[in-house]
């Protein structure tokens, strides 16, 4: 059984940082592209950062480029999202996801239906 469990969300002041983690079990990250998505109240879920396992591509949405960093530790089977310079508009539920087929832009934007999703973690940025 595949499980993705996010942690690290919470309340932070504007300008602060958080690091989200996503522990994956039931599959090997060696063979999967990874991604982070978010859904703010009243908005559709959007892919904000994805990284391919096959062609090395990485995607960041314009709204987070330069502030967020996606990474993976295949030995720990864990995915991370480092979030710096947080803004109130970053407030959302954040979801990690994995997909058998990259590249990054496809996973995040053109076909955002990854094979497996986490349950989500709330991030709230106060002004």
N, C-alpha and C positions, 0 to 999 in steps of 0.2 A: 504494500500500500504506500503510495506516494504522499508525503506530507511536506508542506512548506509552512514554517512557523516564524512569523515576524516578531521582532522585539525592538525596543529602543525608542519608541514613540513617546510623546509626552507634551508638556507645556513648556515653551521657551519664549524668552523675550526677543523682540525684533533685533536682528544683528547677531543673535546667538547661533550655536551649532548643535546638531544632533547627529548621531550615527545610527542608522537602522541596520539591523542584522536579519538575515533570513536563513534559518537552519533547514536544510533539505535532507529528507530521508526517503529511502525507497528507490532511489536512482542515483547515478553517478553524474555529477556536474561536468565531468570530462566531455560528455557527449551532448550537452545542452547549451543553447543560448540562454542568457539571463536578462531579466528586465525588471524595472520598477515602474509602476503606474500609480496614479493618484486620482481621487475623485473628491472634489469639493462639493459642498452643499448646493444643490440645484444645478450642478454641471455634470457633463458626461465624464466618464473615466478617460484619462489621457495617458499615453505612454510618455514618460519623461526621460528615461534613460535605459538603453539596452546595449548589450555587448554580445557579439557573436562568438561562438566557440570554433567556428570553421575558417572564416576569412579575416578575423582580427578586427572587424569593424566595430565602431562604437558610435552610438547616437545619443545626443542630448537635445532636448527641446530647448528652443530659444529662451524660454522663461527661466531655465535653470542653468544654462551654459555658463561656465566660469565659476559657479557657486557649488554645484553638486558633483560628486565623483562616484562612479560605480566601480565596484571591484569584486573579485571572487577569490576564494581560497579553496581550491579543489581538494586539498588534503583534508580540510575540515568540512567540505561539502556545504559551504556557507557563502552567501552573497551579502554584500554590504552596499550601503548608500551613505556616503559622507555628505552632510548638508551643512554648508557654511553660509554666513551672511543671510540668515533666514529673514523672510518678510511675512507680514500678515497674510498676503495672498498665497503663501505656501501652505496655509491651513487646509488640511484635507485628510482623508483616510488613504494611507499608502499601502500598496499591495506589491509583493514580489511575485515573479512568475518565471517559469522556465519553458523553453520551447525546443523541440527536437531539430527544427530547421531555422537557421539564420537567413540572411544577415540581419544586422541590428536594426536597420531602417524598416525592414519588413515586419519584424517582431513588434516594434513600437508603433508604427504608423500605418503601413499599407495593409497589414493583416494582423491586427492586434487581438488575436485569439489564441494566446499561448496554450500549451497542452495542460499546464498545471498552474494553479493560483494558490497564494496564501490567503489567510482569513482577513488580513488587513490590520494596520495599527494606526491609531489616531495621532496626528501631529497638529498641535495648535500653537500658533505664533501670535503673541500679544504685542500690541503696538505701544 
